[in-house]
């Protein structure tokens, strides 16, 4: 098919991953601000998702979700990254609220193997800024 890897953002279950013929990255959404604004993360639910997809997904992508929002991702806000350190040996991609200013901290977290950025390198919605992109990449590499 020419497809080497699939990134799944929906409510796919493990049975669905079994039907996909290429390796998958499964997205796990965590409420933006979790752990920093008094909002509790349903850690049991997150851990259940991890257990379900371990061995099925090549990595998990943790992205923020605005509380009460039906849309997932694209929130431009962080969640409590210390959650990632509680996951053990699961390869993690980190998304949500990443900028040139905080990506260095993000990539230094145990288990983080990559990052996903969008609004953190934009001048305005949908308009990427070359200098922000360069700064982001440089800081991610340090």
NORFENRA-V51705 format. One record per residue. SS is DSSP state (hx for helix, st for strand, lp for the rest). Layout:
ss->SS
ss->SS
//
This chain:
ss->lp
ss->lp
ss->lp
ss->lp
ss->st
ss->st
ss->st
ss->st
ss->lp
ss->lp
ss->lp
ss->lp
ss->lp
ss->hx
ss->hx
ss->hx
ss->hx
ss->hx
ss->hx
ss->lp
ss->lp
ss->lp
ss->st
ss->st
ss->st
ss->st
ss->st
ss->st
ss->st
ss->st
ss->st
ss->lp
ss->lp
ss->lp
ss->lp
ss->lp
ss->lp
ss->lp
ss->lp
ss->lp
ss->lp
ss->lp
ss->hx
ss->hx
ss->hx
ss->hx
ss->hx
ss->hx
ss->hx
ss->hx
ss->hx
ss->hx
ss->hx
ss->st
ss->lp
ss->lp
ss->st
ss->st
ss->st
ss->st
ss->st
ss->st
ss->st
ss->st
ss->st
ss->lp
ss->lp
ss->lp
ss->lp
ss->lp
ss->lp
ss->lp
ss->lp
ss->lp
ss->lp
ss->lp
ss->lp
ss->lp
ss->lp
ss->lp
ss->hx
ss->hx
ss->hx
ss->hx
ss->hx
ss->hx
ss->lp
ss->lp
ss->lp
ss->lp
ss->lp
ss->st
ss->st
ss->st
ss->st
ss->lp
ss->lp
ss->lp
ss->lp
ss->lp
ss->lp
ss->lp
ss->hx
ss->hx
ss->hx
ss->hx
ss->hx
ss->hx
ss->lp
ss->lp
ss->lp
ss->st
ss->st
ss->st
ss->st
ss->st
ss->lp
ss->lp
ss->hx
ss->hx
ss->hx
ss->st
ss->st
ss->st
ss->lp
ss->lp
ss->st
ss->st
ss->lp
ss->hx
ss->hx
ss->hx
ss->hx
ss->hx
ss->hx
ss->hx
ss->hx
ss->hx
ss->hx
ss->hx
ss->hx
ss->lp
//
